[in-house]
Amino acid sequence: MATLVVDGVDEARGSGGPAAGPSAPPLTPAQVAARRKAEVNADPRYANRYLIAIAVTMSAVLELIDTSIVNVAIPHMMGNLGATLDEISWVSTGYIIANVIVIPMSGWLSNYFGRRRYLTGSILLFVAASFFCGAATSLGGLVLWRVIQGLGGGALLSTAQSTLFEAFPPEEVGVGQAMFGVGVMVGPTVGPTLGGYIVDNLSWPWIFYINVPLGILAALMTWTYVRNSRFGQKAQSVDVVGIVLLTLAVGALQWMLERGERFDWFESPFITTLGVVSATSAVLLVWWELRIPEPVINFRVLKSRQLATGVLFAGSLGLALYGAVFVIPVFLQNLHGYTAQQTGLVILPGAIASAITMASISRKVGKFDARISITFGVCLFFVCMLWMSDMTLASGSDEMFWPLIIRGFAMGLIFVPLTNASMAELSPQQIPQGTGMFNLMRQLGGSLGIAVIATLLSRYTKVAKAILTTHLVNGDPATMERLNMITRGLESRGINALQAKQQALALMDASVTAQASVISFSKIYLLSGTTFLCALPLLLFWKHGRGRPMGGGAADAH
């Protein structure tokens, strides 16, 4: 008689009960699935898995929202605190630098303090810093509390993700990762929209105060339901040298990426110094961490070809995702006059499409080759960018709807399979370090993408404007006819001839700048899509594309 065995249990006999007898028919796949579901629900390790997922995903979303929510409030902060644009930019820069320093250390910190205490404490630190950010009356105070907020928020990405790998059973681990992935995709989108609404209807401190009730709820749920990892091993010593080198390497790199465009990159001795400090510290960090027994970052996990490839691909994912998230609001707000709230509403359907796709694909993880899903997703992303490269000044939200839906669908096909397949060869003890490196590379890839796109956008616009202006300078007949028509229109409104000519030239200059910007955005869209497409050969280095779930059941086998 044929029998089905799940987790070592003979399903024809039942779960540990007496034999059903030789005449008992084998269970159908549906009955096996129902019995397995009942076993999972009865297992205390998985009893609160969805509440855990809600708690840690909520905290991760708060962290991601705060990365971008302040951008729309910067003019209000400048006026209220008497700060210049260069000074107020530290409100964003300080937060992100603190964030990326903590992310790769989160696995070590989670083991050292215990995951429950570390995650709950990080959320509470984030909440307290949020309150004091809103209450700040000086620029120095606001920047200080933003740095502390970033230190608390750094734990909320990789620790949340590694928690979900253990909180869900093997067959449902994709569901947990999908919930986390939705937060990663939606967070950067919701930030400007929510920030715009709050600033328009309340005041800028409320972009921080809103974190307090939600953060306290997330902390209570985390303390109640999250447990320390069954596989975590506390270090017996503190790797002070590693922490210092990590701070220098990642902090200097992020600082360079944040300020490089403003200081004309390596034309500035300051930016060059940051680059040298970052590169030197990174080399020393790797050398030091590989020679001590209890490193703050375990680079040995990169011996896994699956993880090493996944980490590199995560960098390209961050570059494509955050680069695209950055450039689309600039296109809508600068060329079409959209507010932050209107821009967010344009982008939101794409985020919803991403969420739906992740929810649909999450239960299929492990049942198909992730390389197929990722390749299809990357190709769709390229199609989206190719479509958007045809946008003109006449293109608005309606023309962007379907390309953004496709982009959301594409990202949904990529995130969960990529994460699962990258972690497939890691033991449960290595998962926190793996997720830390994965999230760090995605974050740094995003910072690099934004820095490069901001620089290229400015340069492309200048070049395109110089080319277009030659038609005006050289007396192109069509251009001169347009100029004369505008001048006559202004004169008909009672403006004298000299002023009319000057205003007509100003209007023509604005028109040329807008057209140059459209050309620049077109190039940026193509560059973003092509760059992501060029990352596909990395998947050839994977041994396989199976995303072996790393839930508790899989972990117990180690």
N, C-alpha and C positions, 0 to 999 in steps of 0.2 A: 504494500500500500504506500502510495506516495504521501509524504508529509511535508509541511512547510515549517521551517525553523526560523524564528526571529529572536535575536539576542540570546541564543542558546536554549530556547524553550521549544519543546516539541509541540507545535500547535495542534496536532491531532490528539494529543493527550490533554492539552490545557496548560495552564500555568501552575505547575507544581502539584496538581491534583492527581487522582488515580487514573489509570489508563482507561481510555474510553472504550476499549475492546476492539477486536479485529473487524467488527462489522461497522464501526463508526466511519462515516464518509469524511474525506479530507475537507478542511476548511477552505472556503473560497477566498480569493484575494481581498474582497470587501470585508469578510469576517476577520481575516488576519489583521487588516488595517484597523478595524474597530476595536479588536482586542488590544492591539499595540497602543492605540490612543488611550484606552482605559488604563493600561499599565503606566503610561507616561503621566496621566493625570493623577494617578495614585502615588507616584514617586515624589517624595518630599523635596527632592532636588529641583524639580521642575514645576512645583505647585504654583509658584508665583511668577512664572517666567514673563508673562505679559505685563504685569505690574512693574517688574524690574525693567523691562524694555521701555515702558512709558517713562519711568523715573529717569533713567540714564539718558534716554533720547531727548527728553525735555531739557535736561541740563546741558546737553551738547548743543541743542538748538539755541538756547540762551547765549552760549558762548559764541556761536557763529553769528548770531544776529548782532551782537555787540561789536563784532569786527567791522561792520559796515554801517550800523545805525547812526553813528555819530557824524558821518559825512554830511548828512543833510542839515545838521544842526550847527555846523561850524560857523556860518555867518552870525548866528545868534550868540554863540559862545564868544566870538571875537568882540562883539559889541558889549556884552555883559561883563566880560573879564578884562577888557581893554588890551587885548592881545593882537599881535600881527598874524598874518596868515602863516608865516614861517614858524612862529612860536606855537600857534594853536595846532599845527600839524603833529606836534609831539603827543597830542591826545590819542591819535591813532597809532603813531609809530611806537610809542612806549608800550602800548597794549600788545601789539603784534610781536615785538621783540621779546617781551616777557613770555608770551605764549609759546613761541617756537623754541625757547630755551627749555621750558618745562616738558614739552611733548615727548622728546626722546628719553627723558628721565622718568617718565610716569610709571613704567613697568617696575623699575628698581624701587621707586618711592612706594608703590602699591604693595610690594612685598615687605618693605622695611616697616611700614606703619600698619599694614593690614589693609586689604582692599576696602572693607566697609568703612573704617575710620578715615582712610585717605580720601576716598571719594566723597563721603559726607562732609569732611572737613574742608575739602576744596570747594564744594558748593557753597558752604557757609562763608568761606573767605570771599568768594565771588560776590555773594549777596551783600556782605558787610561793605566791601569795597564799592559796590554799586550804589549803596545808600550814601556813602561819603563822597562819591563822585557827584551825585546830584546836589549834595549840600555844600560843595566846594565854593569858596568865595574868592579864590585866587587861582591863577594859572598853575603855579607850582603845586598847590594842593590837588588840583584836578589831575595833573600829570602823574603825581605820586600815587594817587588812588587808582588811576588807570593801570599803572604798572602792577600794583598789587592785584587788581582785578584780573590782569592777564596771567599772573602767576597762578591764581586760583583756577582760571578757565583752562589752562593748559592741560590739566588732568582730565577734563571732561570729554575729550575726544577719544584718545587711545584707550584710556581706562574703561570708558563706557563700552567701546567696541570689544575689548578683550573680555569684559564681563559677560557680554551677550553670547560669546562663543561657548561659555561654560553654562550659562543659564538655560539654554535650550537643548533638547535632545537632538541626536544626530540628524534625524530626518526633518527637523524644523529649524535648524540653525540658520537656514537662508531667510526664514521669516524674521528672525531677530535682526539679521544684518540688513534686511530690506527696510525695517522700521528705522534703523540708524541711518541708512542711506538716504531715506526720504528727508530726514532732518538735515543731513549734509547738503542736499540739493536745495531744499526750501529755505534754509537759514539765510544764505547770502541774498536770496530773492526778497524775502520778507523784510529784511533789515531796513533798506531805504524806504519802502512803502510804509512800514510802521512808524519809522522815524519822521517821515513827512507828515503823517497824520497827527502824531503827537505834538510836533512843533507847531503845526498850524492851529491846533485846537487847545493845547495846553501851554507848556513851556519846555525848554530844552532839558531841565533837570529830570523831567518825567521819563525821558528815554532811559534813564538809569533806575529811577524808582520802580518802574514796571517790573524789573527783575526781582524785586524783594519778595512779593507774595508768591510768584511762580517758583523762585529759587527755594524758598522755605518749604513749599509743598514738595519739590523734588528732593530736598534734603531729608524730610521726614519719611518719604517713601523709600529713599535709598537706605536710611538707617534701619527701617522696619523690615525690608525685604531682601536687600543685598547681603550676602554672606562673604566672608573671606574665602579666597581661592583655596581649593583643596590641594592645589599643586604648588602654591607659592612657597618659596624658600627665602627666609629673611637673611640678608647679608650680615655678617658678623663685624664688618668694618665699613666705614664711610669713605668712599673714593673722592677725597677732597680735590686731588689733582685733576681727576677726570671731570668733575663738576666745573672747575675753573676753566679748563681747556674747552669744554663744551660751550660754556657761556661766551667765551671769546670767539670761538669759531662760528657758532650759529648767530649770536648777537651781532657781531660785526658784519656778517653776510646780510642779515636782514636789514640792518641799518644802511648798508651800502645800496641795497635794492630799493629801499624806501626813499632815499635822498639822492640817488645817482642822477636821475634825470634833471633835477633842479640844479645840480652843481656841474652839469655837462660831463658826467661820468669821469673817465680817467684823465680828463684835462685838469681835474681838481686834485691837488696833492692830498687833500683830506680823504676823498673817495679812494684814491690809490692806496693810501695807508690802511684804510679799512679792508681793502681787498687782500693786501699782504698779510695783515693780522689774521684774517679769516682763514686764508689758505695755509699759513704756517701752523696755526692752532689746530686746524683740521688734521693735518698730517701727524702732528704730535699726539693728538687725541687718539687716532687709530693705533699708533705705535704703543701708546701707554695702555690703552684698554685691552690690547691683545696680549700683554705681558703680565697682567695682574690677575689673581684668581677670582676676585669679586668686583668686576667693573660696573660702573654706573650705566654703561651702554654695552651690551653684549654683542659685539660685531661678529662673533663666531656664528650667530644664527644665519648670517649671510652666506654660509657655506651651502645652505639650501638654494639650489638653482631656481626653484620655484619662487622663493621669497625675493632673492636678489633681482630677478626679472620683474616680479610684481612691483617692487619698490621703484625701479626705474620707470615702469609704465605708469605708476601712480604720479610720478613727477610730471609726465606728459599729460596725464589726465587733469592735474591741477592747473597746468599751463593753459590747456584748452578751455577748461570750465571757467576758471576765474578770469581768464583773459576775455572770454566772450561775455561773461557777466559784467565785466567792467566796461566794455566798449559799447554795448547796446544802450545802457542808460545815457551815456555821453552822446550818442547819435540822436536819441529821442529828445533829450533836454536841450542840447546846444543847437540843433538844426530845426527842431519842431516845437520848441518851447514847452515841452511837457513838464509838469511838476514831478517831484519824486513819487508822490502817491499815484499819479496817472501812469508813470513809468512802471511802477510795481504791478499795477493791474494788467498792463500789457504783457509782462513777463510771467505773471502768475499761472496762466493756463499751461505753459510749458512745464512748470514745476509740478502741476497736478498730473500732467501726462507722465512725467517721470515717476511720480509716486504710484500711479496705477500700474505702470509697467513693472516696477519693482515688486509690488504686491503680487502681480500675476506670475512673475518668474521665480519668486522666492522659494516656492515649494518644489520647483523643478531642479534646483541646484543639486549637483551631484549625479543627475540623471542624463546630462548631456555634456559635451565637450565645451568648456567655457571659451575656448579659442574661437569657436564658431559664433557664439553670441557677441563676444567682444569685437570681432572683426566686422560683423554686420552692424554693430552699433557705431563703430568708428567710421565706417563707410557712410552711414546715414548722417553722422555729424558733418562729414565733408560735404554731402549733398546739401545740407542745411546752410552751411557757410557759402557754398557756391551760389545757392539761391539768393542769399542775402547780399551777395556782392553785386547783384543787379539793382539794388535799391537806389532810388533817386530822391531828389528833394520833394517830389510829389508822393513818395511812399510814406505811409503812416502805419497806424496800429493794425489796420485790416490786412495790409500786405505782409505784416510780420507775424500774423497769427499762426499760419500753418508751418512756416519755417521753425518757429519756436516750439510748436507742438512736436515736430520731428526731432528737434534737438533734445527735448525732454524725453521722448521715447528712446532716443539713442543712448542717453546717459543712463536710463533705467536698464538697458540691456548690458551695460558695461560694469556698473559699480559692484553689484553683489557677486556675479561670477568672478570678477577680477579679485575681489577680496578673498573669497573662499579658496580659489585655486592658488593664490599666493601663499596662504597659510597652510596648505594641504600637507606639507611634510614636517611641520613643526610639532613638537611635543606640547602638551598643555603648559608645561613650565616656560616654554619659549614664546607662547602666544602674546603675552603683554609686550615683550621686546619687539616682536614682529609687527604688531599693530602700531607701536610707537614709531618705528621707522617708516612704516607705510604712511601714517598720517603726517609725519614730519616732511617727507618728500612731496606729498600732495600739497602741503601748505607752502613749502619753499618753491615748488613748481608754480603755484598760483602767484606768489610774490614776484617771481622772475617774469611770468607772463604779463602781469600788470605793468611792471617796470619797462619791459621791452616794448609793449604795445603803446604805452604813454609816450615813450621816446620816438618810436617810429611814426606814430600818428602826427606828432608835431613836425617831424622832418618831412614826411610825405606831403603834408599840407603846404609847407613852405615851398617845396619843389613844384607841386602842382600849381600853386598860385603864381609862381614866377613864370611858368610856361603860359598860363592863361592870361597873365597881365601883358605879355608881349603883343597880344591881339589888340589890346587897348592902346598901348604905347605906339604901335606901328600903324595906327589908324585903319584897322580892319573895317571895311565898309559896313558890315552887319553890326559890329560893335558900336561904331560911331552913329549909326542910325538909331540904335537903341538908346544911346546917351542923349542924342538930340530930342528923341521922343519924351524921355523922362524930364529933360530940361523944360521943354514946352509945357508939359503937364504941370510942372511946379510954377511956371510963370502964369499959367491960367488961374492959379489960386491966389494971385496977387503978390507973389514973391518976385523981387527984382532980379534982373538977368544974372548979375554976378553971384548972388546967393543961390539962385536956382542952379547955376552951373556947378557950384561947389557941392551943393546937396546931391545933385545928380551923380557927381563923381563919387561921393561917399556911398551912395546907394549902389552904384556899380561895383565899388570896391567890396562892399558887403556881399553882393551877389557872387563876385568872383571868389571870395573867401569861402562862401557856402558851397559853391561848386567844387572848389579844391578839397574841402572837407569830405564831400561825398566820394570823390575819387580816392581819397586816403582811406576812408572807411571800407571801401570796396577792396582795396589791397590788403587791409588788415584782416577782413573776413577770410579772404583766400589764403593768407599766410597762416592764420589760426587753423583752418581746416587741413591745409597741406602738412603742417607740422605734426598734427595728431595722426594723420595718415602715415607719415614717415616713421611713426613709432611702432607700427604693426609688426615689422620684422623682429622686434624683441620677443614676440610670442613664440618664435621658432626655438628659443633657448629653453622653453619649458619642456620638462620631460613628458608631461601630459597636461590635459586641460580639465581633469576631473577635480571638482571642488570637494575633496573629502571633508565632510562636516566634522567640526571639532567640538561637538557638544560633550556633555558629561559621559555619554555612552562610549564615544570614541576615546575619550580621555582615559577611561578606566582600563583600556587595553594596554596602556603604557606601564 
